[in-house]
Amino acid sequence: MLQASGLNDHDEHDSENVMHEYSELTHEMERRNGYEYQSRIRGVIKGLGFDDDDFYKPISTLSGGQKTRIALGRLLLSTPDLLLLDEPFGALDAMTRIKMQQEIMRIWQMEGMTILLITHDIDEALFLSDRVVAMSDRPASIKDIFEIGLPRPRDRNSLEFMQLRRKLYEEFFS
């Protein structure tokens, strides 16, 4: 057997172990779609309304609303089985809020995770939810549960959406 100068049996054994470990890590990376992670990050960042230039900006230079979107992006990239969102879009302007709702819907359709959304925005609840639970004032209790049978993608201007919105408003404000 030919051996490079300076290598002994011990070095060759270490080299084999390193190559074996590298092979196992490579397979694990493939199994977890690790090579797609960079493109997933870019996809979520773009879906949250950021440009390619924003990808390299330090988070400390972003506005409060942008930081909120980044925090949501981090959650979405972790692909949990259950995502708990408590008024996640409350600090956002109206246009960004709608874009974020659309991005949540896009990711939900791709990943199929369960999302529990707490919101005071009836339109947001109707757009995102399959079921809306109406809560009473203190002490909080369940007043009613509405099954949202609207097809996806949802059209906020459809007659069915507006009728359901009216029904929920009557529930909350009557």
N, C-alpha and C positions, 0 to 999 in steps of 0.2 A: 504494500500500500504506500502511495506517495503521500508525503505529509509536508505542508508548508513549513518553512523555517520558523521555529519558535512555538509551534503548536505541539502540544503533547496530548496524551489520551484524555487527560482531565479536561483540557480546553475543548476537545472534540465532543466529549460528553455534554459539557455545558452548552455548546453550540446546538446540539441536538435538542436539548431541553428548551432552549430559547425558541428554536424553530417550531417545536411542538406547541409551546404556549402561544406563540404568534398565530399559528394555524387555528387553535381553539378560539382565540380572541377574535380572529377574522370571521369565523363561523358565527360566533355570538353576535358580532356587529351586523352581519347579514340577517340573522334571525330577528333582530330587533329593528331592522330597517334603519340602522345607524348611518348608512351612507346616503340616505335620503333626507336626513335631518336638516342639513343646510338648506335644501330646497323647500322643506316644510316650513322652516323659520321664515324664509323669504316670502312664501305664500301667505302665511299668517300676517306678517308685517305689512305686506301689500294690501291684504284684505282689511286690515285695520286702518288703512288710509295713509300709510307712510310711503315715501318714494325710495328708490334705490339709494339715494344720497343719505337718507336718514338711517340706513342700516349701520353705518359706522359712527354715528354721532354718540357721544357720551350721554348716558341717561340724565346726568346732572344738568345738561343744557336744554332738556325738553320741558315743555309747559306741563302744568298739572294734568290737563286733559290727556296729553300725549303719554304721560307716565301711567295714567289710569289704563289707557289702551295697551301699553306695554305689559302691565301687570296682568291684564286679561289674556294677552297673547301667551304669556308664560304659562298660565293655567291651561289654556287650550292645547299648548304643545305637549303638556304632560299626559294628555289623553286619559284623564281619570274615568272610571266607570260612572261616577256620580260627581257632578259639578254643582256646587252650591253658590248661587249668586244673589247677594243681598243689595238691591238697588245699584247694580253695577254701572249704570249709565247716568246716574243722577247728576254728576258734575259736568256732563258733556252738553255742548250746544245741540240744537234740534237736528241739524243735518248730520253731524257726527253720530248722534244717538241712533238715527235711522240706519246709517251705514254699519254701525256696530251690531244692531239687531240683525241686519242681513248677513253679516259675517258669522255671528253666532249660529244662525240658521244654516248657513253653508257648511260650517264645521260639524254641526249636529248631524246633518244629512250624510256627511262623509264618515264620521266616526261612530254615530249611533249611540253616543253616551246619554245617560239620563241627566237632565238638567232641572234643578229645583230653583226657580226664579222668584224672588220676593220683590214685588214692585207695587207702586201706587199708581202706575200709569196703565190705564185700562186698555188703550190701544196696543201698548207694548205686550201686555198679557195676552191679548187676543192674537196678535201677530205671531208670537213665539210659542204659545202653549197649546197643549192638547187638552188640558184640564185647568180651570181657574177655580180656586178656592176663595170664596168671599169670607172675610173675617169680620167679626163685630168689634166694636170699641172695647175698652177695658171693662171687665176682664175679657181678654180675647177668647173667642170661641168661633167655631165654624158656623156661618150663617147659611151658606149654600155652596154647592159644588156644581159648576157648569162644565159639561163636556163640550169641547170646541170641535165640531165635526167639519170644519171648513177644509177644503182641499188645499194642498201645497203645490206651488208657491201661493201664498195668500196675497190677495189684492185688497188693500185697505179701503179702496173706493167701491168695492163690490156691494151690491144690495144686501147680500147675506152678512157680510162683515159689519155693515152699518146697522142692520137689524139687531145683531148680537150685541154690538156696542150699546145701542139704545137700551136693550134688556139689562145689561150690566149696570149702566148708569142709573136706571130705575131702581135696581137692587141696592145700589150704594147710597143713592141720594133721595130715597122716598121715605 
